[in-house]
């Protein structure tokens, strides 16, 4: 009967491993995603306030939009927390979110009520997020360790 609970050799004369430091780019990515999540949740709160202040053309559509925006905010918040905790699933989820933001920015540039001034910040933040996601230090830190 061998006890496998002491695999790291805590009772041996080995030196303990140095504490792991998160790469600076990973912390920046987590902060960027946190700011994005808070912005999306703030938009959801604003939509709830607007729903109470003015009558929408369709209550069902307005409520569905509020639910989708709040769900997106919670999703991005969970991605930000996962990035900080070095979860490997976060790279795909964060990349998907950044691509969705790029699509929204392009729609802002070309839409019926086109406002390029509003689209540029969203596009720049999204491209910064993609660059941080694909940086070697972030990829190495969030790589699956099997």
C-alpha positions, 0 to 999 in steps of 0.5 A: 500500500503506497500512499500517493498523496505525497507525490511532490516529496514534501518530506524530502530534502528537496527545495520547494518550487518557486512560486509561480508568477503570472506573466504581465501580459496575462494580467493585462489581458485579465484586466482588459476582459474585466473592463469589457465585462463591466462595460457590458454589464453597465450597458445591461443596467442602462438598458434596464433603466431605459426599459423602465423610462420609455416604452419599447416597440416590443417588450419581448424584444427589449427583455430578450436584449437585456437578458442577452446583454447581461448574459454576455457580461456574466460570460466575459466576467467568467472569462476574465476570472478564468484567465487570471486563474490560468484556465486553458479554456479561456483562450478560445472563449476570449478569442471568440469574444474579441472576434464578436467585438470586431464584428460589432465594430464593423457593423458600427462603421457600416450600419444605418446609423454609422458612427465611426467615432464609436467603432474605433475604440471597440476595434482597437480594444478588440485587436489589443485583446487578440494580440494579448491572447496570442502572445507567447507568454499568455499561451504558455501560461494557459497551456493545458498541463496534462 
